Amino acid sequence: MNTTTSTGWRLPTTIPEYLEQLRAALSGADKAMIQDALYDAEEYLRAELAEQAGKSEAEVIASVAGSYGAPEEVAGIYRETEVTVNRALRAPAPPKRKSLAGRFFGVAADPYTYGALFYMLLSLATGMFYFTWVVTGASLSAGLLILIIGIPLLLLFLMSVRVLSLVEGRIVEVLLGERMPRRPLYTQRDKPWLTRLKELFTDGRTWTAMGYMLLLMPLGIAYFTVVVTLLAISLSLVFVPLAGLFQYPGYSLYIDGVDMGAGNAWWLFPLLAALGVVLLFATLHLARAVGRFHGWLAKHLLVRTPVV
């Protein structure tokens, strides 16, 4: 069977060939979206192949080409849908400001700034959890490999790493705005355990995901420490005048060993409050920069690079 589509492409005769053509048609698109498209296509085609057990892969692909679509048609639909969904779900970008002050203070209008702040706080907990999971799971499953139970335990551990990387990707997309996969890498469920274990071992993304989870603990500690320290200092400076106003009689407010109630030190209150505001907005800029960096890091370590 040698069928061509309306656009001149030769209709594939096997599922791997279909997926390869779909990869080629999606060349240049976001690799997270490519992973989702390949997962959906493979799941649909294999489900159809299981339902039509008496037909070959070529016959099944030819029969579903009209309903599901040829590879280039599916690629076009995914590109259009991606644009539509991004417009509907993505937070509107803040208006661009030309002045230096506008750009500096305008960071407060970007919702992903606060998402990045929250992620920097959350990453301490998630980093510790991921680190503990990977270290415990790897050592336990490797130690039991000498027993028959070690093989299924190792398979379950590696599959759990994929699940956790998908969960982390959703957190990154929601809080940091980086497009991440919404589907896992497809795994054919009727394959033997040893075959599936071999595929997990040979998939480089399994190991980069584990590396990401180990790396997130020191990064999470650094993120949490920096954001808490900067927020505490900046907010303390902002509320210095309020603290001075409501200080108890007979007590003095000391900043770096200087008695703010003595002599003419009160004139420093507005300057300290202004410094606190500047430091607070600088912290927001830092959080947004960290959010972009971490989104880039997660994209490179958790998403498989499509090979065409």
VONU-64656 format. One record per residue (C-alpha): x, y, z; residue number from 1. Coordinates in steps of 0.2 Angstrom, whole numbers, padded with zeros to 4 digits, always signed. Layout:
<atoms>
X:X Y:Y Z:Z k:NUM
...
</atoms>
This chain:
<atoms>
X:+0000 Y:+0000 Z:+0000 k:1
X:+0008 Y:+0016 Z:-0006 k:2
X:-0005 Y:+0031 Z:-0002 k:3
X:-0001 Y:+0049 Z:-0004 k:4
X:-0009 Y:+0063 Z:+0006 k:5
X:-0017 Y:+0078 Z:-0002 k:6
X:-0001 Y:+0088 Z:+0001 k:7
X:+0010 Y:+0076 Z:-0008 k:8
X:+0017 Y:+0067 Z:+0007 k:9
X:+0018 Y:+0048 Z:+0006 k:10
X:+0006 Y:+0041 Z:+0019 k:11
X:+0017 Y:+0031 Z:+0032 k:12
X:+0014 Y:+0012 Z:+0033 k:13
X:+0020 Y:+0010 Z:+0051 k:14
X:+0017 Y:+0019 Z:+0068 k:15
X:+0036 Y:+0023 Z:+0070 k:16
X:+0036 Y:+0030 Z:+0052 k:17
X:+0020 Y:+0040 Z:+0056 k:18
X:+0028 Y:+0048 Z:+0072 k:19
X:+0044 Y:+0052 Z:+0062 k:20
X:+0034 Y:+0061 Z:+0049 k:21
X:+0025 Y:+0070 Z:+0063 k:22
X:+0041 Y:+0075 Z:+0071 k:23
X:+0047 Y:+0082 Z:+0054 k:24
X:+0031 Y:+0092 Z:+0051 k:25
X:+0033 Y:+0099 Z:+0068 k:26
X:+0051 Y:+0104 Z:+0066 k:27
X:+0055 Y:+0121 Z:+0074 k:28
X:+0040 Y:+0120 Z:+0086 k:29
X:+0042 Y:+0120 Z:+0105 k:30
X:+0049 Y:+0103 Z:+0110 k:31
X:+0036 Y:+0102 Z:+0124 k:32
X:+0022 Y:+0103 Z:+0112 k:33
X:+0031 Y:+0090 Z:+0100 k:34
X:+0031 Y:+0078 Z:+0115 k:35
X:+0013 Y:+0080 Z:+0118 k:36
X:+0008 Y:+0078 Z:+0100 k:37
X:+0019 Y:+0062 Z:+0098 k:38
X:+0011 Y:+0055 Z:+0114 k:39
X:-0007 Y:+0058 Z:+0108 k:40
X:-0003 Y:+0051 Z:+0091 k:41
X:+0005 Y:+0036 Z:+0097 k:42
X:-0008 Y:+0032 Z:+0110 k:43
X:-0022 Y:+0035 Z:+0097 k:44
X:-0014 Y:+0024 Z:+0084 k:45
X:-0010 Y:+0010 Z:+0095 k:46
X:-0027 Y:+0010 Z:+0102 k:47
X:-0034 Y:+0009 Z:+0085 k:48
X:-0022 Y:-0005 Z:+0081 k:49
X:-0028 Y:-0015 Z:+0096 k:50
X:-0046 Y:-0013 Z:+0091 k:51
X:-0043 Y:-0018 Z:+0073 k:52
X:-0033 Y:-0033 Z:+0077 k:53
X:-0035 Y:-0042 Z:+0060 k:54
X:-0027 Y:-0027 Z:+0051 k:55
X:-0009 Y:-0022 Z:+0048 k:56
X:-0002 Y:-0006 Z:+0054 k:57
X:-0003 Y:+0001 Z:+0036 k:58
X:-0021 Y:-0003 Z:+0034 k:59
X:-0025 Y:+0005 Z:+0051 k:60
X:-0015 Y:+0021 Z:+0047 k:61
X:-0024 Y:+0022 Z:+0031 k:62
X:-0041 Y:+0020 Z:+0039 k:63
X:-0038 Y:+0033 Z:+0052 k:64
X:-0030 Y:+0046 Z:+0041 k:65
X:-0047 Y:+0053 Z:+0037 k:66
X:-0053 Y:+0055 Z:+0055 k:67
X:-0037 Y:+0058 Z:+0064 k:68
X:-0027 Y:+0066 Z:+0050 k:69
X:-0010 Y:+0063 Z:+0041 k:70
X:+0005 Y:+0068 Z:+0050 k:71
X:+0007 Y:+0086 Z:+0041 k:72
X:-0012 Y:+0089 Z:+0045 k:73
X:-0010 Y:+0084 Z:+0063 k:74
X:+0005 Y:+0095 Z:+0064 k:75
X:-0004 Y:+0110 Z:+0057 k:76
X:-0019 Y:+0107 Z:+0070 k:77
X:-0007 Y:+0107 Z:+0084 k:78
X:+0002 Y:+0123 Z:+0079 k:79
X:-0014 Y:+0132 Z:+0078 k:80
X:-0021 Y:+0125 Z:+0094 k:81
X:-0005 Y:+0129 Z:+0103 k:82
X:-0007 Y:+0148 Z:+0098 k:83
X:-0025 Y:+0148 Z:+0103 k:84
X:-0023 Y:+0140 Z:+0120 k:85
X:-0008 Y:+0151 Z:+0124 k:86
X:-0018 Y:+0166 Z:+0120 k:87
X:-0032 Y:+0160 Z:+0131 k:88
X:-0022 Y:+0153 Z:+0146 k:89
X:-0006 Y:+0164 Z:+0147 k:90
X:-0007 Y:+0179 Z:+0158 k:91
X:-0007 Y:+0195 Z:+0148 k:92
X:+0010 Y:+0203 Z:+0146 k:93
X:+0012 Y:+0219 Z:+0155 k:94
X:+0013 Y:+0235 Z:+0144 k:95
X:+0030 Y:+0239 Z:+0139 k:96
X:+0037 Y:+0255 Z:+0147 k:97
X:+0050 Y:+0266 Z:+0139 k:98
X:+0056 Y:+0276 Z:+0154 k:99
X:+0069 Y:+0268 Z:+0166 k:100
X:+0058 Y:+0271 Z:+0181 k:101
X:+0043 Y:+0263 Z:+0172 k:102
X:+0053 Y:+0247 Z:+0167 k:103
X:+0060 Y:+0246 Z:+0185 k:104
X:+0043 Y:+0248 Z:+0194 k:105
X:+0033 Y:+0239 Z:+0180 k:106
X:+0039 Y:+0222 Z:+0186 k:107
X:+0026 Y:+0222 Z:+0199 k:108
X:+0013 Y:+0221 Z:+0185 k:109
X:+0020 Y:+0205 Z:+0179 k:110
X:+0010 Y:+0190 Z:+0187 k:111
X:+0025 Y:+0178 Z:+0183 k:112
X:+0035 Y:+0189 Z:+0195 k:113
X:+0024 Y:+0183 Z:+0210 k:114
X:+0024 Y:+0165 Z:+0203 k:115
X:+0043 Y:+0165 Z:+0203 k:116
X:+0043 Y:+0172 Z:+0221 k:117
X:+0032 Y:+0158 Z:+0226 k:118
X:+0042 Y:+0145 Z:+0216 k:119
X:+0058 Y:+0151 Z:+0225 k:120
X:+0050 Y:+0148 Z:+0242 k:121
X:+0042 Y:+0131 Z:+0236 k:122
X:+0057 Y:+0124 Z:+0229 k:123
X:+0065 Y:+0121 Z:+0246 k:124
X:+0051 Y:+0109 Z:+0250 k:125
X:+0050 Y:+0101 Z:+0232 k:126
X:+0069 Y:+0100 Z:+0231 k:127
X:+0071 Y:+0091 Z:+0247 k:128
X:+0057 Y:+0079 Z:+0242 k:129
X:+0064 Y:+0075 Z:+0225 k:130
X:+0082 Y:+0073 Z:+0232 k:131
X:+0076 Y:+0061 Z:+0245 k:132
X:+0065 Y:+0051 Z:+0233 k:133
X:+0079 Y:+0049 Z:+0220 k:134
X:+0093 Y:+0044 Z:+0233 k:135
X:+0082 Y:+0032 Z:+0242 k:136
X:+0074 Y:+0025 Z:+0227 k:137
X:+0090 Y:+0022 Z:+0217 k:138
X:+0100 Y:+0015 Z:+0232 k:139
X:+0085 Y:+0003 Z:+0237 k:140
X:+0082 Y:-0003 Z:+0219 k:141
X:+0100 Y:-0005 Z:+0215 k:142
X:+0103 Y:-0014 Z:+0231 k:143
X:+0089 Y:-0027 Z:+0228 k:144
X:+0095 Y:-0030 Z:+0210 k:145
X:+0103 Y:-0046 Z:+0215 k:146
X:+0085 Y:-0052 Z:+0220 k:147
X:+0071 Y:-0055 Z:+0207 k:148
X:+0061 Y:-0041 Z:+0216 k:149
X:+0074 Y:-0029 Z:+0211 k:150
X:+0070 Y:-0028 Z:+0193 k:151
X:+0051 Y:-0023 Z:+0195 k:152
X:+0056 Y:-0011 Z:+0209 k:153
X:+0069 Y:-0002 Z:+0198 k:154
X:+0056 Y:-0001 Z:+0184 k:155
X:+0043 Y:+0007 Z:+0196 k:156
X:+0057 Y:+0019 Z:+0202 k:157
X:+0062 Y:+0025 Z:+0185 k:158
X:+0044 Y:+0026 Z:+0180 k:159
X:+0040 Y:+0037 Z:+0195 k:160
X:+0054 Y:+0048 Z:+0190 k:161
X:+0045 Y:+0051 Z:+0174 k:162
X:+0029 Y:+0055 Z:+0183 k:163
X:+0038 Y:+0067 Z:+0195 k:164
X:+0046 Y:+0076 Z:+0181 k:165
X:+0029 Y:+0078 Z:+0173 k:166
X:+0022 Y:+0085 Z:+0189 k:167
X:+0037 Y:+0097 Z:+0191 k:168
X:+0034 Y:+0102 Z:+0173 k:169
X:+0016 Y:+0107 Z:+0177 k:170
X:+0022 Y:+0117 Z:+0192 k:171
X:+0035 Y:+0126 Z:+0182 k:172
X:+0023 Y:+0130 Z:+0168 k:173
X:+0010 Y:+0137 Z:+0180 k:174
X:+0022 Y:+0147 Z:+0191 k:175
X:+0036 Y:+0152 Z:+0179 k:176
X:+0026 Y:+0153 Z:+0162 k:177
X:+0038 Y:+0141 Z:+0153 k:178
X:+0029 Y:+0129 Z:+0141 k:179
X:+0031 Y:+0111 Z:+0148 k:180
X:+0024 Y:+0094 Z:+0142 k:181
X:+0007 Y:+0090 Z:+0147 k:182
X:+0009 Y:+0072 Z:+0142 k:183
X:+0022 Y:+0059 Z:+0148 k:184
X:+0033 Y:+0050 Z:+0136 k:185
X:+0023 Y:+0036 Z:+0128 k:186
X:+0026 Y:+0018 Z:+0135 k:187
X:+0018 Y:+0004 Z:+0126 k:188
X:+0010 Y:-0006 Z:+0141 k:189
X:+0010 Y:-0023 Z:+0133 k:190
X:+0029 Y:-0024 Z:+0132 k:191
X:+0039 Y:-0035 Z:+0144 k:192
X:+0046 Y:-0028 Z:+0159 k:193
X:+0064 Y:-0031 Z:+0154 k:194
X:+0060 Y:-0022 Z:+0137 k:195
X:+0052 Y:-0007 Z:+0146 k:196
X:+0067 Y:-0006 Z:+0158 k:197
X:+0079 Y:-0006 Z:+0144 k:198
X:+0070 Y:+0008 Z:+0136 k:199
X:+0070 Y:+0018 Z:+0152 k:200
X:+0089 Y:+0015 Z:+0154 k:201
X:+0093 Y:+0020 Z:+0136 k:202
X:+0082 Y:+0036 Z:+0137 k:203
X:+0094 Y:+0050 Z:+0142 k:204
X:+0080 Y:+0060 Z:+0148 k:205
X:+0077 Y:+0048 Z:+0162 k:206
X:+0095 Y:+0052 Z:+0169 k:207
X:+0094 Y:+0071 Z:+0166 k:208
X:+0077 Y:+0071 Z:+0175 k:209
X:+0086 Y:+0062 Z:+0190 k:210
X:+0100 Y:+0075 Z:+0189 k:211
X:+0087 Y:+0089 Z:+0189 k:212
X:+0079 Y:+0082 Z:+0205 k:213
X:+0096 Y:+0081 Z:+0214 k:214
X:+0101 Y:+0098 Z:+0208 k:215
X:+0084 Y:+0106 Z:+0214 k:216
X:+0089 Y:+0104 Z:+0232 k:217
X:+0104 Y:+0115 Z:+0233 k:218
X:+0095 Y:+0127 Z:+0221 k:219
X:+0080 Y:+0127 Z:+0232 k:220
X:+0090 Y:+0131 Z:+0247 k:221
X:+0099 Y:+0145 Z:+0238 k:222
X:+0082 Y:+0152 Z:+0231 k:223
X:+0074 Y:+0151 Z:+0248 k:224
X:+0088 Y:+0159 Z:+0257 k:225
X:+0090 Y:+0173 Z:+0245 k:226
X:+0072 Y:+0178 Z:+0243 k:227
X:+0068 Y:+0177 Z:+0262 k:228
X:+0083 Y:+0187 Z:+0266 k:229
X:+0080 Y:+0201 Z:+0253 k:230
X:+0061 Y:+0202 Z:+0257 k:231
X:+0065 Y:+0203 Z:+0276 k:232
X:+0078 Y:+0217 Z:+0274 k:233
X:+0068 Y:+0227 Z:+0261 k:234
X:+0051 Y:+0226 Z:+0271 k:235
X:+0060 Y:+0230 Z:+0287 k:236
X:+0067 Y:+0246 Z:+0279 k:237
X:+0050 Y:+0250 Z:+0272 k:238
X:+0042 Y:+0249 Z:+0289 k:239
X:+0055 Y:+0258 Z:+0298 k:240
X:+0045 Y:+0275 Z:+0300 k:241
X:+0030 Y:+0265 Z:+0306 k:242
X:+0041 Y:+0256 Z:+0319 k:243
X:+0048 Y:+0273 Z:+0324 k:244
X:+0031 Y:+0280 Z:+0326 k:245
X:+0024 Y:+0267 Z:+0337 k:246
X:+0040 Y:+0263 Z:+0348 k:247
X:+0037 Y:+0263 Z:+0366 k:248
X:+0041 Y:+0278 Z:+0377 k:249
X:+0058 Y:+0276 Z:+0385 k:250
X:+0064 Y:+0264 Z:+0371 k:251
X:+0074 Y:+0268 Z:+0356 k:252
X:+0075 Y:+0261 Z:+0338 k:253
X:+0092 Y:+0255 Z:+0334 k:254
X:+0098 Y:+0252 Z:+0316 k:255
X:+0115 Y:+0245 Z:+0314 k:256
X:+0120 Y:+0252 Z:+0331 k:257
X:+0113 Y:+0270 Z:+0328 k:258
X:+0099 Y:+0276 Z:+0339 k:259
X:+0086 Y:+0283 Z:+0327 k:260
X:+0078 Y:+0293 Z:+0341 k:261
X:+0093 Y:+0303 Z:+0346 k:262
X:+0098 Y:+0320 Z:+0339 k:263
X:+0093 Y:+0322 Z:+0321 k:264
X:+0093 Y:+0304 Z:+0316 k:265
X:+0074 Y:+0305 Z:+0312 k:266
X:+0077 Y:+0312 Z:+0295 k:267
X:+0085 Y:+0296 Z:+0290 k:268
X:+0067 Y:+0287 Z:+0291 k:269
X:+0061 Y:+0293 Z:+0273 k:270
X:+0078 Y:+0288 Z:+0265 k:271
X:+0078 Y:+0271 Z:+0273 k:272
X:+0060 Y:+0268 Z:+0268 k:273
X:+0064 Y:+0274 Z:+0250 k:274
X:+0079 Y:+0262 Z:+0250 k:275
X:+0068 Y:+0248 Z:+0256 k:276
X:+0056 Y:+0251 Z:+0241 k:277
X:+0070 Y:+0251 Z:+0229 k:278
X:+0077 Y:+0235 Z:+0237 k:279
X:+0060 Y:+0227 Z:+0236 k:280
X:+0058 Y:+0230 Z:+0218 k:281
X:+0075 Y:+0224 Z:+0214 k:282
X:+0071 Y:+0208 Z:+0223 k:283
X:+0056 Y:+0207 Z:+0211 k:284
X:+0067 Y:+0209 Z:+0196 k:285
X:+0079 Y:+0196 Z:+0203 k:286
X:+0064 Y:+0184 Z:+0206 k:287
X:+0059 Y:+0186 Z:+0188 k:288
X:+0076 Y:+0183 Z:+0182 k:289
X:+0078 Y:+0167 Z:+0192 k:290
X:+0061 Y:+0162 Z:+0185 k:291
X:+0067 Y:+0163 Z:+0168 k:292
X:+0083 Y:+0154 Z:+0171 k:293
X:+0074 Y:+0140 Z:+0180 k:294
X:+0062 Y:+0138 Z:+0167 k:295
X:+0076 Y:+0137 Z:+0154 k:296
X:+0084 Y:+0124 Z:+0165 k:297
X:+0069 Y:+0113 Z:+0168 k:298
X:+0065 Y:+0114 Z:+0149 k:299
X:+0083 Y:+0107 Z:+0145 k:300
X:+0083 Y:+0094 Z:+0158 k:301
X:+0065 Y:+0087 Z:+0159 k:302
X:+0060 Y:+0088 Z:+0140 k:303
X:+0066 Y:+0076 Z:+0127 k:304
X:+0074 Y:+0085 Z:+0112 k:305
X:+0065 Y:+0079 Z:+0097 k:306
X:+0076 Y:+0070 Z:+0084 k:307
X:+0071 Y:+0072 Z:+0066 k:308
</atoms>
